[in-house]
Amino acid sequence: MTECINTFETSPVSVREKQAVRFLYNTIPGRLLLCLLVKAAVSKLAGSLMDSPATRVFIRGFIRRNNINIEEYRDVKYRSFNDFFVREINGELRPFPDNDCDVAAPCDGKLTAYQITEDCVFRIKNSIYSVGDLLQDRDLADEFINGVCLVFRLTPDDYHRYSYIDDGEILRREQIKGVLHTVRPISQEKHKVYSQNAREYTFIHTRNFGKVIQMEVGALFVGRIVNHMGESAVKRGDEKGMFQFGGSSVIMLFQEDSIALDEALYENTLLNKETIVRMGSKIGEKM
């Protein structure tokens, strides 16, 4: 059903990057430094610095290290590294399925899929997540009992814009303050990053898939989630927003019996694998 690649290590990470993350999360001096770095204000400052025209010098090396095919993106002159980071892809390269009953990925990313239990929790690695804590709303969380949670982990090589998966009406928007851990697996083993990190979510009544939560989660040095605040009615495939500078995540919550996912997604998740998907790729169907 899905057109994707399955792998344990989904993102091109340099030895230096791995060493830096291990230092921050596995050593006492690193954890002391991490207490400062995860503060939202620090990440926002780092992100703001990337708006400077001087940061254009980082673009070429970033493309090389992350194996980015720049020919897939619009040919424009970038004003800063952040301007490059939120670059727009050539539209025809991320088409949504013609069948409106197909569930499409809202973004590029490394996907894992989880069943939400009767207690309204799901498990990621060593952490048990409460949907109520994730949304900071227990009543809303109860609407997703026995539903499905999808986590799309974006890495630097991904396209960092995301879209709506269906026509619908926005019922509610929320912003939740928090810290900004990296979303790399090493952090997920030690922290409940998705319920600790700063995040925003939109509660949508969709035409084909019922009520859906689409949440954007910030990450280390990604202090800016830029959502477009337009009309309450949304359209399938329309851009919802973008992440500026770094890796981040999009979380989707679906109600019970609303969608049927490709079983390979669950199987890969159980094997501690992520599934590489691209925005618009089919990952399931309407039930």
Backbone hydrogen bonds, N-H to C=O, Kabsch-Sander energy under -0.5 kcal/mol:
donor,donor_aa,acceptor,acceptor_aa,energy
4,C,2,T,-0.9
5,I,276,I,-0.7
7,T,274,E,-1.8
10,T,8,F,-0.8
13,V,11,S,-0.9
18,K,14,S,-2.3
19,Q,15,V,-2.4
20,A,16,R,-2.2
21,V,17,E,-2.4
22,R,18,K,-2.5
23,F,19,Q,-2.2
24,L,20,A,-2.1
25,Y,21,V,-2.1
26,N,22,R,-2.4
27,T,23,F,-1.0
31,R,27,T,-2.5
32,L,28,I,-2.0
33,L,29,P,-2.1
34,L,30,G,-2.5
35,C,31,R,-1.5
36,L,32,L,-0.6
36,L,33,L,-1.0
37,L,33,L,-2.1
38,V,34,L,-2.5
39,K,36,L,-1.2
42,V,39,K,-0.8
43,S,39,K,-1.7
44,K,40,A,-2.6
45,L,41,A,-2.0
46,A,42,V,-2.4
47,G,43,S,-2.5
48,S,44,K,-2.4
49,L,45,L,-2.1
50,M,46,A,-0.9
51,D,48,S,-1.9
52,S,49,L,-1.6
55,T,52,S,-1.8
56,R,53,P,-1.7
57,V,54,A,-1.3
58,F,55,T,-1.9
59,I,56,R,-1.4
62,F,58,F,-2.0
63,I,59,I,-2.3
64,R,60,R,-2.0
65,R,61,G,-2.8
66,N,62,F,-1.9
67,N,64,R,-1.0
68,I,63,I,-1.9
70,I,68,I,-1.3
72,E,69,N,-2.0
73,Y,70,I,-1.6
74,R,88,E,-2.7
76,V,74,R,-1.3
78,Y,76,V,-0.6
81,F,52,S,-0.6
82,N,50,M,-2.4
84,F,80,S,-1.7
85,F,81,F,-2.8
86,V,82,N,-1.8
87,R,84,F,-2.0
90,N,72,E,-2.8
93,L,90,N,-2.5
94,R,91,G,-1.4
100,D,98,D,-0.6
102,D,99,N,-1.9
103,V,284,G,-2.3
104,A,102,D,-0.6
105,A,281,S,-2.2
108,D,159,Y,-0.6
109,G,277,V,-2.0
110,K,153,R,-1.8
111,L,109,G,-0.7
111,L,275,T,-3.3
112,T,151,V,-1.8
113,A,265,L,-0.5
114,Y,149,C,-2.7
116,I,147,G,-2.6
117,T,121,V,-2.4
120,C,117,T,-1.7
122,F,129,Y,-2.1
124,I,127,S,-2.6
127,S,124,I,-2.5
129,Y,122,F,-3.5
129,Y,127,S,-0.6
131,V,120,C,-2.5
131,V,129,Y,-0.5
134,L,130,S,-2.3
135,L,131,V,-2.4
136,Q,132,G,-1.7
137,D,132,G,-1.3
141,A,137,D,-2.0
142,D,138,R,-1.8
143,E,139,D,-0.5
143,E,140,L,-1.3
144,F,141,A,-2.3
145,I,142,D,-1.2
146,N,117,T,-1.0
147,G,144,F,-2.1
148,V,254,F,-1.9
149,C,114,Y,-2.9
150,L,252,M,-2.8
151,V,112,T,-2.6
152,F,150,L,-0.5
152,F,250,V,-3.2
153,R,110,K,-2.3
153,R,151,V,-0.7
154,L,152,F,-0.7
154,L,248,S,-2.8
158,D,155,T,-2.8
162,Y,241,G,-2.2
163,S,106,P,-2.6
164,Y,238,D,-2.3
168,G,234,V,-2.0
169,E,205,H,-2.0
170,I,232,S,-3.6
171,L,203,F,-3.2
172,R,203,F,-1.3
174,E,201,Y,-2.5
176,I,199,R,-3.2
179,V,196,Q,-1.8
180,L,38,V,-2.0
187,S,184,R,-1.3
188,Q,184,R,-1.5
189,E,185,P,-1.5
190,K,187,S,-1.4
191,H,187,S,-2.3
193,V,191,H,-1.8
195,S,192,K,-1.0
196,Q,192,K,-1.0
197,N,193,V,-2.6
198,A,179,V,-2.2
199,R,176,I,-2.3
200,E,216,E,-2.4
201,Y,174,E,-2.4
202,T,214,Q,-2.3
203,F,172,R,-2.8
204,I,202,T,-0.6
204,I,212,V,-3.0
205,H,169,E,-2.8
206,T,204,I,-0.9
206,T,210,G,-2.7
207,R,167,D,-2.7
210,G,206,T,-0.6
212,V,204,I,-3.0
213,I,253,L,-1.9
214,Q,202,T,-2.3
215,M,213,I,-0.5
215,M,251,I,-3.2
216,E,200,E,-3.1
217,V,249,S,-3.0
218,G,198,A,-2.8
219,A,222,V,-0.6
220,L,181,H,-0.7
222,V,219,A,-3.2
223,G,43,S,-0.6
224,R,244,Q,-0.5
225,I,223,G,-0.6
226,V,224,R,-0.6
226,V,242,M,-2.8
227,N,225,I,-0.8
228,H,240,K,-2.6
229,M,227,N,-0.5
230,G,228,H,-1.0
234,V,168,G,-2.9
237,G,164,Y,-2.9
238,D,235,K,-2.1
240,K,162,Y,-2.6
241,G,162,Y,-1.6
242,M,226,V,-2.1
243,F,160,H,-2.4
244,Q,224,R,-1.8
245,F,243,F,-0.6
248,S,154,L,-0.7
249,S,217,V,-1.7
250,V,152,F,-2.2
251,I,215,M,-2.8
252,M,150,L,-2.5
253,L,213,I,-2.2
254,F,148,V,-2.6
255,Q,211,K,-0.7
258,S,255,Q,-1.4
260,A,285,E,-3.0
262,D,283,I,-2.1
265,L,262,D,-1.7
266,Y,262,D,-0.7
267,E,263,E,-2.4
268,N,264,A,-2.7
269,T,265,L,-1.9
270,L,266,Y,-2.4
271,L,267,E,-1.4
272,N,269,T,-1.8
273,K,268,N,-3.3
274,E,7,T,-1.8
275,T,111,L,-2.2
276,I,5,I,-2.8
276,I,274,E,-0.5
277,V,109,G,-2.6
280,G,105,A,-2.8
281,S,278,R,-2.6
283,I,103,V,-3.0
284,G,103,V,-1.1
285,E,260,A,-2.4
286,K,101,C,-2.4
287,M,258,S,-1.8
